[in-house]
Amino acid sequence: MKRIEVAVLGATGMIGQRFVQLLEGHPYFEIVGLYASERSEGKRLGDMLKLKDHVFGRETSRMVVEQIDVRKIKKEARMAFSGLPSDIAKDYESSLADSGVAVFSNAGSHRMRADVPLLIPEVNPDHLELVRRQKTFGEGGYIVTNPNCSTTGLAIPLKAIDDAYGLRTVVVSTYQAVSGAGYPGVPSLDILGNIIPFIKSEEEKMETEILKLLGKMKGGRVHFADFEMLANCARVPVIDGHLESVTYELKKEASVEALRKTLSSFRSEAQGLGLPTLPRVPILLRDEEDRPQPLMDAWAGEPERARGMAVTVGRLRKKDNYYKMFILSHNTIRGGAGGSVSNAELACAKGILR
Ligand SMILES: NC(=O)c1ccc[n+]([C@@H]2O[C@H](COP(=O)([O-])OP(=O)(O)OC[C@H]3O[C@@H](n4cnc5c(N)ncnc54)[C@H](OP(=O)(O)O)[C@@H]3O)[C@@H](O)[C@H]2O)c1
């Protein structure tokens, strides 16, 4: 099968480089262009390495980064993966969609648009149909987004629980890794030996995005979920992997044992499509009293291409009407580049990307 030509936007950043990592040797996609700002124009990717746990292949390292040029991308690529800051992404992503390019974005700028899917293959694959409402769809151009990194890890277990018992209230407190702030991110003197109990706009994003993700498609639009959602977000001195403590109330009572079964047996229709970057088992349950931990569980997921794509859940407990658990997911893989790549794979499987 001829692979689909793709461009990576923001290729010198944390998410952009994770895109390149996941797209190297990908069975569906082939990178034909790397783009960033004029600061990076003309530099080789290998000289701009930000990842500390991955080395690009020789050919990839030699690729030269260019300043974004919508007309050039339109000529060479059928689709674009975007790891741009939200304020920069907004216009570039719209122009690319107008030019007939399918955009799979990590940025926040279009996530809450009524005609843009905010998508996780295991949670709401039917929301992908929203792209048909975008005026550029007929020409092959559209925008698909994935949620912010802390929301993605939470949405997958909540989807399993909501389907089985109905959520009434969810209160989440996050312990978020520094890679979530991009490169170079939080200054070391602010974060080493410290915790910062504020991440700009993060709580608002979690509280709204989760309700769109778990919303139902009816009459061609998303009807948002109606449970109460409260978030507290903090940055901690961890490199990769967002840990979250979650307390929730259900509409239908469940035993801890029943919840365990619900979470560990959860599979969505997307798991049956054989998408290369989706984990065979999306939620991994840990029994130990001290798991999940970022250092031990951030890279959970099988097969090899889906490493970092599984969400780990542990410490399931019940007290009176409250249920408690910890969850962990890799913020730049599951919550970042891997989210967009798996969304693009879903679009291929559903015939929306040809
Ligand atoms: N990090 C995470 O865990 C995470 C997770 C989910 C979503 N996101 C979202 O993903 C996006 C990227 O985040 P990140 O963490 O990868 O940020 P980052 O490390 O700061 O990278 C930003 C990238 O955007 C490029 N860029 C900046 N200004 C530009 C301009 N004016 N024109 C063209 N390119 C420009 C940068 O290029 P230069 O090197 O040339 O400046 C760089 O390649 C953001 O929207 C973020 O909210 C991040």
The ligand as an SDF file (V2000), in Angstrom:
LIG
                    3D

 48 52  0  0  0  0  0  0  0  0999 V2000
    3.5580   18.7280   25.9260 N   0  0  0  0  0  0  0  0  0  0  0  0
    2.4360   18.0360   26.1220 C   0  0  0  0  0  0  0  0  0  0  0  0
    2.3690   17.0890   26.9640 O   0  0  0  0  0  0  0  0  0  0  0  0
    1.1880   18.3400   25.3180 C   0  0  0  0  0  0  0  0  0  0  0  0
    0.1350   17.4200   25.3510 C   0  0  0  0  0  0  0  0  0  0  0  0
   -1.0160   17.6570   24.6160 C   0  0  0  0  0  0  0  0  0  0  0  0
   -1.1090   18.8030   23.8540 C   0  0  0  0  0  0  0  0  0  0  0  0
   -0.0850   19.6970   23.8050 N   0  0  0  0  0  0  0  0  0  0  0  0
   -0.2210   20.8480   22.9130 C   0  0  0  0  0  0  0  0  0  0  0  0
    0.6190   20.6140   21.7850 O   0  0  0  0  0  0  0  0  0  0  0  0
    1.1320   21.8390   21.2770 C   0  0  0  0  0  0  0  0  0  0  0  0
    2.6490   21.7860   21.2690 C   0  0  0  0  0  0  0  0  0  0  0  0
    3.1290   21.6160   22.5920 O   0  0  0  0  0  0  0  0  0  0  0  0
    4.6550   21.3130   22.9240 P   0  0  0  0  0  0  0  0  0  0  0  0
    4.6490   20.8900   24.3310 O   0  0  0  0  0  0  0  0  0  0  0  0
    5.2410   20.4250   21.9000 O   0  0  0  0  0  0  0  0  0  0  0  0
    5.3110   22.7950   22.7550 O   0  0  0  0  0  0  0  0  0  0  0  0
    6.8290   23.2100   22.4200 P   0  0  0  0  0  0  0  0  0  0  0  0
    7.7910   22.1770   22.9040 O   0  0  0  0  0  0  0  0  0  0  0  0
    6.9780   24.5940   22.9340 O   0  0  0  0  0  0  0  0  0  0  0  0
    6.9040   23.2440   20.7920 O   0  0  0  0  0  0  0  0  0  0  0  0
    6.2760   24.2530   20.0470 C   0  0  0  0  0  0  0  0  0  0  0  0
    6.5800   24.0770   18.5650 C   0  0  0  0  0  0  0  0  0  0  0  0
    5.8660   25.0780   17.8370 O   0  0  0  0  0  0  0  0  0  0  0  0
    6.7870   25.8160   17.0200 C   0  0  0  0  0  0  0  0  0  0  0  0
    6.4010   27.2200   16.9290 N   0  0  0  0  0  0  0  0  0  0  0  0
    6.3300   28.1380   17.9360 C   0  0  0  0  0  0  0  0  0  0  0  0
    5.9960   29.3520   17.4500 N   0  0  0  0  0  0  0  0  0  0  0  0
    5.8650   29.2020   16.0980 C   0  0  0  0  0  0  0  0  0  0  0  0
    5.5430   30.0910   15.0390 C   0  0  0  0  0  0  0  0  0  0  0  0
    5.2980   31.3970   15.2560 N   0  0  0  0  0  0  0  0  0  0  0  0
    5.4660   29.5910   13.7750 N   0  0  0  0  0  0  0  0  0  0  0  0
    5.7250   28.2870   13.5370 C   0  0  0  0  0  0  0  0  0  0  0  0
    6.0550   27.3900   14.4970 N   0  0  0  0  0  0  0  0  0  0  0  0
    6.1150   27.8450   15.7690 C   0  0  0  0  0  0  0  0  0  0  0  0
    8.1370   25.6810   17.7120 C   0  0  0  0  0  0  0  0  0  0  0  0
    9.1450   25.9180   16.7520 O   0  0  0  0  0  0  0  0  0  0  0  0
   10.5480   26.6490   17.0990 P   0  0  0  0  0  0  0  0  0  0  0  0
   11.4000   25.5950   17.7520 O   0  0  0  0  0  0  0  0  0  0  0  0
   11.0550   27.0310   15.7420 O   0  0  0  0  0  0  0  0  0  0  0  0
   10.2320   27.7920   17.9920 O   0  0  0  0  0  0  0  0  0  0  0  0
    8.0550   24.2330   18.1870 C   0  0  0  0  0  0  0  0  0  0  0  0
    8.3730   23.3670   17.1290 O   0  0  0  0  0  0  0  0  0  0  0  0
    0.5540   22.9500   22.1770 C   0  0  0  0  0  0  0  0  0  0  0  0
   -0.6030   23.4590   21.5880 O   0  0  0  0  0  0  0  0  0  0  0  0
    0.2390   22.2010   23.4720 C   0  0  0  0  0  0  0  0  0  0  0  0
   -0.7820   22.8280   24.2010 O   0  0  0  0  0  0  0  0  0  0  0  0
    1.0740   19.4810   24.5150 C   0  0  0  0  0  0  0  0  0  0  0  0
  1  2  1  0
  2  3  2  0
  2  4  1  0
  4  5  1  0
  4 48  2  0
  5  6  2  0
  6  7  1  0
  7  8  2  0
  8  9  1  0
  8 48  1  0
  9 10  1  0
  9 46  1  0
 10 11  1  0
 11 12  1  0
 11 44  1  0
 12 13  1  0
 13 14  1  0
 14 15  2  0
 14 16  1  0
 14 17  1  0
 17 18  1  0
 18 19  2  0
 18 20  1  0
 18 21  1  0
 21 22  1  0
 22 23  1  0
 23 24  1  0
 23 42  1  0
 24 25  1  0
 25 26  1  0
 25 36  1  0
 26 27  1  0
 26 35  1  0
 27 28  2  0
 28 29  1  0
 29 30  1  0
 29 35  2  0
 30 31  1  0
 30 32  2  0
 32 33  1  0
 33 34  2  0
 34 35  1  0
 36 37  1  0
 36 42  1  0
 37 38  1  0
 38 39  2  0
 38 40  1  0
 38 41  1  0
 42 43  1  0
 44 45  1  0
 44 46  1  0
 46 47  1  0
M  CHG  2   8   1  16  -1
M  END
$$$$
